[in-house]
Amino acid sequence: MKVDTLIIGSGVAATALANRLLAHDKSADILLLEAGQKVQMKDSAIWHDYVVSGKLPYTRYYDLPYPERDHAGENVNAGKTTIPLDGARAFTYGGSTIHWGGWAFRLKPEDFALNTNAGRGLDWPFAYDALEPWYCEAEHYIGVSGDAQDPTVPRSRAYPFPAFPYTLEDQPVAKAMDALQLQYSHLPIARHGITDTVSRHAPCQTTGTCKYCPFGARYSANNFLDDMLSWGDYPNLKVRLQSIVEQIIVSAKDRAAGVIVRDAQTGERLTIEADTIIVAAGTIESSKLLLRSTSTFWANGIGNDHDLVGRNIVTHPYFIFTANLPANALRLQAEMNFPTLVSRHFDSPAEQRDGKFILVNPPNGSTVDLLSQMQAGIRGTELDQHVTGPTQIQLHGMLEVFSEPENRIANFDRTNRMGMQETLVDYSQAPSFAARMQQVQQQVQRIFETMGATLTGAPSISWRADHAACTCRMSDAPEQGVTGHDLRVHGMENLYVCSNAVFPNTGAVNPTLTLTALALRLGEHLAQQRGAH
């Protein structure tokens, strides 16, 4: 079997990349290989089941928790800090956008010069201005609702949809931030809004069921892939499910010839040849595939002559601070299933040396089940006392941490229940992390105190690998990283990596919009390259 362009993965990077190639040539010969299965989206029966039972149809395709005494589990955590994989990613058609929250931030200009500014990590091989037009393309591609007048990050084009309005729950936080002179803005989010532009994706109806949107308003790559396959008039676009890529084959030191694929159902192996190969399998699996692809040309794995593949892994520690509020006089309740206010005040050059962070006001007001209360005979005055009485509030956020070569991921010699090789994660947080979180806590405490709330104690912190990145980072030279400015693996002519793995650093925000911009940029590069030949 032979194809022109082979893309390993079917998430947002793979889908955006294929979309860009097909925009130049509707007949482009493209094959996407997906290790997982397909979950039906925008299905009324599945949605009703979720509403009634709370069960989501894609969680069965998550990693299992790490092994413990009483259960076998999957994967290995070898470091001092636990980086959970369960719940962080989904082995499905469409990748992890099937369950993501849709937060769609741009990195800030200083993030592209981290080493120059702060002596940390590595600079990107290009500046913010080089990616800015592709950020615009990405926002329109995934359908971001945001405030075009927000000065937080420079932009040359408005968002495709206006920002979702602040909720009533945002008002006390905004008032406190105003008093403290802390900047805040509307949180940009990949949910379609109201527009005159014709689209197959309905606008957000705020049903409160974002984890399984019945309308496809929240961007999910599987919906866009479905459109491309069913409505796009792309005769040579194909997706092959349950196809586990075991190894990339090379015909020379600088030339990838194809891949060895194992059918997850039958166990049969197939060799697929390709002129161009793009690994878009996420930070963890992309690195593991390069490491598995050993040969006489690449004894330690493709791109790994300098022992950098899989190293420098980072993710965002996600923190939750909780406070007690003596009364809820405004009777505030959660209005949305997603946040609408974010502060990037501390996502600034002044904080870069120690690690920038953002603060998000979540929809966390205590809810009252009026029906059950009424059925129990609770009187209206008692209900009102319950609603206006003491309550808890939260502030969430993410903190930037920095790459260290000792932190890495690798293949573990065992397969999981989906037939994928398991992962060894070796990560230990920096000694300075606890002190930095104390500084974050001091800022959060100021906000709570201004609101009249009392912090309950230390934050809950999750190191889950949702935003894992930097394991095949871009660099100007192969001694510093795995890929170049065009995402091509150093030393290879026709092999590219397109995932969060190529980020030199992650700043303090979600990586998805930046990844989408990189994918569209790579698609344009490959299309122009093909046109030149």
C-alpha positions as CSV (number, residue, x, y, z in Angstrom):
1,M,0.0,0.0,0.0
2,K,1.3,3.4,-1.0
3,V,0.1,7.0,-0.2
4,D,1.4,10.5,-0.9
5,T,0.8,11.9,2.6
6,L,0.5,9.7,5.7
7,I,-0.7,11.4,9.0
8,I,-0.4,9.4,12.2
9,G,-3.2,10.5,14.4
10,S,-6.7,12.0,13.9
11,G,-6.9,14.8,16.4
12,V,-7.0,18.5,15.9
13,A,-3.4,18.6,14.5
14,A,-4.0,15.9,12.0
15,T,-7.4,17.2,11.0
16,A,-6.3,20.9,10.6
17,L,-3.2,19.8,8.6
18,A,-5.3,17.6,6.3
19,N,-7.8,20.4,5.9
20,R,-5.1,22.8,4.8
21,L,-3.6,20.4,2.3
22,L,-7.0,19.7,0.8
23,A,-7.7,23.4,0.5
24,H,-4.9,23.5,-2.1
25,D,-5.7,20.2,-3.8
26,K,-9.1,18.5,-3.3
27,S,-7.6,15.3,-4.8
28,A,-4.7,15.1,-2.4
29,D,-3.9,11.5,-1.5
30,I,-4.0,11.5,2.4
31,L,-4.4,8.7,4.8
32,L,-4.9,9.2,8.6
33,L,-4.1,6.3,10.9
34,E,-5.9,6.2,14.2
35,A,-5.1,3.7,16.9
36,G,-8.5,4.0,18.6
37,Q,-12.1,3.6,17.7
38,K,-14.9,6.0,16.7
39,V,-17.4,7.4,19.2
40,Q,-20.6,8.6,17.7
41,M,-21.1,12.3,18.3
42,K,-24.2,14.6,18.1
43,D,-26.3,11.5,18.9
44,S,-29.6,12.2,20.7
45,A,-29.8,8.8,22.4
46,I,-26.2,9.0,23.7
47,W,-26.8,12.6,24.9
48,H,-30.0,11.6,26.7
49,D,-28.1,8.7,28.4
50,Y,-25.4,11.1,29.5
51,V,-28.0,13.6,30.9
52,V,-29.7,10.8,32.9
53,S,-26.8,8.7,34.0
54,G,-23.8,11.0,33.8
55,K,-21.9,8.4,31.8
56,L,-19.8,9.6,28.9
57,P,-19.3,7.4,25.9
58,Y,-15.6,8.0,25.5
59,T,-14.2,7.4,29.0
60,R,-13.8,3.7,28.2
61,Y,-10.9,4.8,25.8
62,Y,-8.9,6.5,28.6
63,D,-5.8,5.1,30.1
64,L,-6.4,3.1,33.3
65,P,-4.9,4.6,36.5
66,Y,-1.4,3.5,37.4
67,P,-1.0,0.0,38.9
68,E,-1.6,-0.4,42.6
69,R,-1.7,-3.3,45.0
70,D,-5.4,-4.1,44.3
71,H,-5.6,-3.4,40.6
72,A,-3.3,-4.0,37.6
73,G,-3.7,-0.6,36.0
74,E,-1.7,0.7,33.1
75,N,1.6,2.5,32.5
76,V,4.4,3.3,35.0
77,N,5.1,6.4,37.0
78,A,8.8,6.3,37.8
79,G,9.4,9.9,39.1
80,K,8.8,11.6,42.4
81,T,5.8,13.5,41.0
82,T,2.8,11.6,39.8
83,I,1.7,12.7,36.3
84,P,-1.6,10.9,35.8
85,L,-2.4,9.7,32.3
86,D,-6.0,8.5,33.0
87,G,-8.4,11.1,31.9
88,A,-5.7,13.2,30.2
89,R,-6.2,11.8,26.7
90,A,-8.6,9.7,24.7
91,F,-7.6,6.9,22.2
92,T,-10.4,7.8,19.8
93,Y,-11.1,9.0,16.3
94,G,-10.8,12.8,16.7
95,G,-8.3,12.5,19.5
96,S,-8.5,14.3,22.8
97,T,-10.7,17.2,21.5
98,I,-13.5,14.8,22.1
99,H,-13.4,15.8,25.7
100,W,-11.4,19.0,26.0
101,G,-12.8,22.2,27.6
102,G,-12.3,24.3,24.5
103,W,-10.1,27.0,26.2
104,A,-8.4,28.7,23.2
105,F,-5.6,31.0,24.3
106,R,-2.7,32.3,22.3
107,L,0.8,32.3,23.8
108,K,2.1,35.8,24.4
109,P,5.1,37.3,22.6
110,E,7.5,36.8,25.5
111,D,6.8,33.1,25.5
112,F,8.6,32.7,22.3
113,A,11.8,34.1,23.9
114,L,11.8,32.3,27.2
115,N,15.5,31.6,27.3
116,T,16.5,35.1,26.2
117,N,14.2,36.7,28.7
118,A,14.5,34.4,31.7
119,G,17.4,32.0,31.1
120,R,14.9,29.1,31.2
121,G,14.2,26.3,28.7
122,L,14.6,27.2,25.0
123,D,13.5,30.0,22.7
124,W,11.2,29.2,19.9
125,P,13.0,29.3,16.5
126,F,10.6,32.1,15.4
127,A,8.9,35.0,17.0
128,Y,5.2,35.6,17.9
129,D,4.7,37.7,14.8
130,A,5.6,34.8,12.5
131,L,2.8,32.7,14.1
132,E,0.2,35.5,14.5
133,P,-1.5,35.2,11.1
134,W,-1.8,31.4,11.8
135,Y,-3.4,32.1,15.2
136,C,-6.0,34.0,13.3
137,E,-6.5,31.1,10.9
138,A,-6.7,28.7,13.8
139,E,-9.3,30.8,15.6
140,H,-11.5,30.8,12.6
141,Y,-10.9,27.1,11.9
142,I,-11.9,25.8,15.3
143,G,-14.5,28.6,15.9
144,V,-13.4,30.6,18.8
145,S,-15.7,33.0,20.7
146,G,-13.7,35.9,22.2
147,D,-13.3,39.6,22.7
148,A,-11.6,41.2,19.7
149,Q,-10.9,44.3,21.7
150,D,-9.0,42.5,24.4
151,P,-5.5,44.0,24.5
152,T,-3.9,41.0,26.3
153,V,-2.3,39.6,23.2
154,P,-1.6,41.4,19.9
155,R,-3.9,40.4,17.1
156,S,-4.5,41.4,13.4
157,R,-8.0,39.9,13.0
158,A,-11.1,39.7,15.0
159,Y,-12.4,36.5,16.5
160,P,-15.1,34.7,14.3
161,F,-17.6,35.0,17.2
162,P,-18.2,37.5,19.9
163,A,-17.2,36.6,23.5
164,F,-19.7,34.9,25.8
165,P,-20.9,37.5,28.3
166,Y,-19.6,37.5,31.8
167,T,-22.0,35.7,34.2
168,L,-23.4,37.1,37.4
169,E,-21.0,34.8,39.2
170,D,-18.1,36.7,37.6
171,Q,-19.2,40.0,39.0
172,P,-17.8,39.6,42.6
173,V,-14.5,38.4,41.2
174,A,-14.3,41.2,38.6
175,K,-15.1,43.8,41.3
176,A,-12.3,42.4,43.5
177,M,-9.9,42.4,40.7
178,D,-10.8,46.0,39.8
179,A,-10.2,47.0,43.4
180,L,-6.8,45.3,43.3
181,Q,-6.0,46.7,39.8
182,L,-5.7,43.2,38.3
183,Q,-6.4,42.8,34.6
184,Y,-9.0,40.3,33.5
185,S,-10.9,39.5,30.2
186,H,-13.4,37.3,28.5
187,L,-12.1,33.7,28.3
188,P,-11.7,32.8,24.6
189,I,-13.4,29.4,24.0
190,A,-13.9,27.2,21.0
191,R,-17.6,27.2,20.9
192,H,-19.5,28.5,17.9
193,G,-21.6,31.6,18.5
194,I,-24.3,33.3,16.6
195,T,-23.2,34.4,13.1
196,D,-24.5,35.1,9.6
197,T,-21.8,32.7,8.2
198,V,-23.2,29.4,6.9
199,S,-21.9,26.5,9.0
200,R,-22.6,22.9,9.6
201,H,-21.9,23.4,13.3
202,A,-24.7,24.8,15.3
203,P,-24.1,27.7,17.8
204,C,-23.8,26.9,21.5
205,Q,-27.1,26.5,23.2
206,T,-25.7,26.5,26.8
207,T,-27.3,23.2,27.7
208,G,-24.8,22.6,30.4
209,T,-23.6,19.3,28.8
210,C,-20.4,20.5,27.2
211,K,-18.6,17.2,27.8
212,Y,-21.0,15.7,25.2
213,C,-22.3,18.6,23.1
214,P,-25.5,17.5,21.3
215,F,-25.0,20.2,18.6
216,G,-21.3,20.0,17.8
217,A,-20.9,23.7,18.9
218,R,-17.7,22.9,20.8
219,Y,-14.9,22.1,18.4
220,S,-14.2,18.4,18.2
221,A,-12.0,17.1,15.5
222,N,-14.2,14.0,14.9
223,N,-17.1,16.2,13.8
224,F,-14.8,18.1,11.4
225,L,-13.4,14.8,10.1
226,D,-16.9,13.5,9.5
227,D,-17.7,16.6,7.5
228,M,-14.5,16.3,5.4
229,L,-15.2,12.6,4.7
230,S,-19.0,13.0,4.0
231,W,-19.3,16.4,2.5
232,G,-15.9,17.6,1.4
233,D,-15.6,16.0,-2.0
234,Y,-12.2,14.7,-1.2
235,P,-12.0,11.4,-3.1
236,N,-8.5,10.4,-1.8
237,L,-8.9,11.3,1.9
238,K,-9.1,8.2,4.0
239,V,-9.1,7.3,7.8
240,R,-8.1,3.9,9.0
241,L,-9.2,3.1,12.6
242,Q,-7.7,0.7,15.1
243,S,-4.4,1.0,13.2
244,I,-1.5,1.0,15.7
245,V,1.8,2.3,14.1
246,E,4.5,0.2,15.6
247,Q,7.5,1.6,13.7
248,I,8.6,4.1,11.1
249,I,10.7,2.5,8.4
250,V,13.6,4.4,6.9
251,S,15.4,3.7,3.6
252,A,18.3,6.0,4.4
253,K,19.5,8.2,7.3
254,D,17.5,11.1,5.9
255,R,14.5,9.4,4.4
256,A,11.4,7.8,5.9
257,A,9.9,5.1,3.6
258,G,6.8,4.1,5.4
259,V,5.4,2.6,8.6
260,I,4.5,-0.8,10.0
261,V,0.9,-0.9,11.2
262,R,-0.8,-3.5,13.4
263,D,-4.5,-4.0,13.2
264,A,-5.8,-3.8,16.8
265,Q,-8.6,-6.3,16.0
266,T,-6.8,-9.0,14.0
267,G,-3.2,-8.5,15.0
268,E,-2.2,-8.6,11.3
269,R,0.7,-6.3,10.3
270,L,0.8,-4.2,7.2
271,T,3.5,-2.0,5.7
272,I,2.3,1.4,4.3
273,E,4.7,3.4,2.2
274,A,4.4,7.2,2.0
275,D,6.2,10.1,0.3
276,T,5.6,12.3,3.4
277,I,4.9,11.2,7.0
278,I,3.6,13.5,9.7
279,V,3.5,12.2,13.3
280,A,0.5,13.9,14.9
281,A,-0.1,11.4,17.7
282,G,0.2,13.7,20.7
283,T,3.2,14.5,22.9
284,I,3.5,11.1,24.5
285,E,2.8,8.7,21.6
286,S,4.7,10.8,19.0
287,S,7.8,10.6,21.1
288,K,7.4,6.9,21.8
289,L,7.0,6.1,18.1
290,L,10.2,7.9,17.3
291,L,12.0,6.0,20.1
292,R,10.6,2.6,18.8
293,S,11.8,3.3,15.3
294,T,15.3,2.0,15.5
295,S,17.4,0.9,12.6
296,T,21.0,0.8,11.4
297,F,20.6,4.5,10.5
298,W,19.1,5.5,13.9
299,A,20.3,3.1,16.6
300,N,18.5,5.0,19.4
301,G,15.4,5.9,17.5
302,I,14.7,8.5,14.8
303,G,15.9,12.0,15.7
304,N,17.5,10.7,18.8
305,D,21.2,10.8,18.1
306,H,21.5,13.4,20.9
307,D,19.2,11.6,23.4
308,L,16.5,14.3,23.3
309,V,13.4,12.4,22.1
310,G,11.0,12.0,25.0
311,R,13.0,14.3,27.3
312,N,12.0,17.7,28.7
313,I,8.4,16.8,29.2
314,V,6.3,19.4,31.0
315,T,2.6,19.8,31.7
316,H,0.6,22.5,33.6
317,P,0.0,22.0,37.3
318,Y,-3.7,22.8,37.5
319,F,-4.5,24.3,40.9
320,I,-7.8,24.9,42.7
321,F,-8.2,27.3,45.6
322,T,-11.3,27.2,47.7
323,A,-12.7,29.9,50.1
324,N,-15.7,30.2,52.4
325,L,-18.1,33.1,51.8
326,P,-20.3,33.9,54.8
327,A,-23.3,34.6,52.6
328,N,-24.6,34.4,49.0
329,A,-26.7,37.6,49.2
330,L,-27.0,37.8,45.4
331,R,-28.3,34.3,45.2
332,L,-25.6,33.4,42.6
333,Q,-25.8,30.1,40.8
334,A,-23.7,28.5,38.1
335,E,-25.1,29.7,34.7
336,M,-22.7,28.1,32.2
337,N,-20.9,24.8,32.0
338,F,-17.7,26.7,31.2
339,P,-15.9,29.7,32.6
340,T,-16.2,33.2,31.1
341,L,-13.6,35.2,33.0
342,V,-9.9,34.8,33.0
343,S,-7.1,36.9,34.4
344,R,-3.7,36.8,32.6
345,H,-2.4,39.6,34.8
346,F,0.3,37.3,36.1
347,D,0.9,35.8,32.7
348,S,3.4,38.6,32.1
349,P,7.1,39.3,31.4
350,A,7.5,40.3,35.1
351,E,6.5,36.8,36.2
352,Q,8.4,34.8,33.5
353,R,11.5,34.0,35.4
354,D,9.6,32.3,38.2
355,G,6.8,30.8,36.1
356,K,3.8,32.7,34.8
357,F,0.2,31.8,35.8
358,I,-3.4,32.5,34.9
359,L,-6.5,32.6,37.1
360,V,-9.9,31.4,36.0
361,N,-13.3,31.9,37.7
362,P,-15.1,28.6,37.2
363,P,-18.9,28.1,37.3
364,N,-18.8,26.8,40.8
365,G,-21.7,28.3,42.6
366,S,-23.5,25.8,44.9
367,T,-26.5,24.4,43.1
368,V,-29.9,23.8,44.7
369,D,-32.1,20.9,43.6
370,L,-35.4,22.7,43.8
371,L,-37.5,19.7,42.7
372,S,-36.2,17.4,45.4
373,Q,-36.4,20.2,48.0
374,M,-40.0,20.9,47.1
375,Q,-40.9,17.2,47.1
376,A,-39.4,17.0,50.6
377,G,-41.8,19.7,51.7
378,I,-39.1,22.4,52.2
379,R,-40.8,25.8,52.5
380,G,-39.9,28.8,50.3
381,T,-38.4,30.7,53.2
382,E,-36.2,27.8,54.1
383,L,-35.1,27.4,50.5
384,D,-34.2,31.1,50.3
385,Q,-32.2,30.8,53.5
386,H,-30.3,27.9,52.0
387,V,-29.5,29.7,48.8
388,T,-28.4,32.9,50.5
389,G,-26.5,31.3,53.3
390,P,-22.8,30.5,53.6
391,T,-21.2,29.0,50.5
392,Q,-17.9,28.1,49.0
393,I,-16.2,29.7,46.0
394,Q,-13.2,28.7,44.0
395,L,-10.5,30.2,41.8
396,H,-8.7,27.8,39.3
397,G,-5.5,28.3,37.4
398,M,-2.5,27.0,35.7
399,L,1.2,27.6,36.4
400,E,4.1,27.5,33.9
401,V,6.8,25.1,34.7
402,F,10.1,24.6,32.9
403,S,11.7,21.8,31.0
404,E,14.4,19.6,32.5
405,P,16.1,16.8,30.5
406,E,15.8,14.4,33.5
407,N,12.0,14.5,33.1
408,R,11.1,12.2,30.3
409,I,8.7,9.6,28.8
410,A,9.6,6.3,27.3
411,N,8.1,3.0,26.0
412,F,7.3,0.4,28.6
413,D,7.5,-3.2,27.5
414,R,3.8,-4.1,28.0
415,T,0.6,-3.3,26.0
416,N,-2.5,-1.8,27.4
417,R,-6.0,-3.1,26.8
418,M,-6.3,-1.2,23.5
419,G,-3.1,-2.8,22.1
420,M,-0.9,0.3,22.6
421,Q,2.5,0.0,24.1
422,E,2.4,1.4,27.7
423,T,4.2,4.5,28.8
424,L,6.9,5.1,31.4
425,V,6.6,8.6,32.9
426,D,9.6,9.9,34.9
427,Y,8.9,13.3,36.2
428,S,9.9,15.2,39.4
429,Q,8.8,18.7,40.1
430,A,11.4,21.4,40.6
431,P,12.5,22.1,44.2
432,S,11.3,25.7,43.7
433,F,7.7,24.7,42.9
434,A,6.4,24.8,46.5
435,A,7.8,28.3,47.0
436,R,6.2,29.5,43.7
437,M,2.8,28.1,44.7
438,Q,3.1,30.0,48.0
439,Q,3.5,33.2,45.9
440,V,0.5,32.2,43.8
441,Q,-1.5,31.6,47.0
442,Q,-0.7,35.0,48.3
443,Q,-2.2,36.6,45.2
444,V,-5.3,34.5,45.3
445,Q,-5.7,35.2,49.0
446,R,-5.8,38.9,48.3
447,I,-8.6,38.4,45.8
448,F,-10.6,36.3,48.2
449,E,-10.1,38.7,51.1
450,T,-11.3,41.6,48.9
451,M,-14.4,39.5,48.2
452,G,-15.0,39.0,51.9
453,A,-14.1,35.3,51.6
454,T,-11.7,33.2,53.7
455,L,-9.2,30.8,52.1
456,T,-9.8,27.3,53.4
457,G,-6.1,26.2,53.1
458,A,-3.6,24.9,50.5
459,P,-4.8,24.4,47.0
460,S,-5.6,21.1,45.3
461,I,-3.0,20.6,42.5
462,S,-3.3,18.2,39.6
463,W,-0.3,17.4,37.4
464,R,-2.4,15.4,34.9
465,A,-0.8,15.1,31.5
466,D,-3.6,16.9,29.6
467,H,-1.1,19.6,28.4
468,A,2.0,17.4,28.1
469,A,4.5,19.0,25.8
470,C,8.1,19.6,24.7
471,T,9.3,16.0,24.2
472,C,10.3,16.6,20.5
473,R,10.9,20.3,20.9
474,M,11.8,22.7,18.0
475,S,15.3,24.1,17.9
476,D,17.8,25.7,15.5
477,A,20.2,22.8,16.0
478,P,19.9,19.0,16.6
479,E,22.0,19.3,19.7
480,Q,19.2,21.3,21.3
481,G,16.0,19.7,20.0
482,V,14.4,17.1,17.8
483,T,12.6,19.2,15.2
484,G,13.3,22.4,13.2
485,H,11.3,25.5,12.7
486,D,9.2,23.8,10.0
487,L,8.5,20.8,12.4
488,R,10.7,18.5,10.3
489,V,12.8,16.1,12.3
490,H,16.4,17.2,12.3
491,G,18.3,15.1,9.7
492,M,15.2,13.9,7.9
493,E,13.9,15.1,4.5
494,N,10.2,13.9,4.7
495,L,9.4,13.2,8.4
496,Y,7.6,15.8,10.5
497,V,6.1,15.9,14.0
498,C,3.0,18.0,14.6
499,S,1.9,17.8,18.2
500,N,2.5,19.6,21.5
501,A,5.7,17.7,21.6
502,V,7.4,20.3,19.3
503,F,6.7,23.2,21.7
504,P,10.0,24.5,23.2
505,N,7.8,25.7,26.2
506,T,4.1,26.0,27.0
507,G,3.7,29.4,28.7
508,A,0.9,29.4,31.2
509,V,-2.0,28.5,28.9
510,N,-3.6,25.6,27.1
511,P,-1.7,24.5,24.0
512,T,-4.5,23.6,21.6
513,L,-4.9,26.8,19.7
514,T,-1.1,27.1,19.3
515,L,-1.0,23.5,18.0
516,T,-3.8,24.2,15.5
517,A,-1.9,27.3,14.3
518,L,1.3,25.2,13.8
519,A,-0.7,22.5,12.0
520,L,-2.2,24.9,9.5
521,R,1.2,26.5,9.0
522,L,2.7,23.1,8.3
523,G,-0.1,22.2,5.9
524,E,0.6,25.4,4.0
525,H,4.3,24.7,3.9
526,L,3.8,21.2,2.6
527,A,1.3,22.3,0.0
528,Q,3.7,25.1,-1.3
529,Q,6.5,22.6,-1.3
530,R,4.5,20.1,-3.3
531,G,3.5,22.9,-5.7
532,A,7.1,23.9,-6.2
533,H,8.0,20.4,-7.3
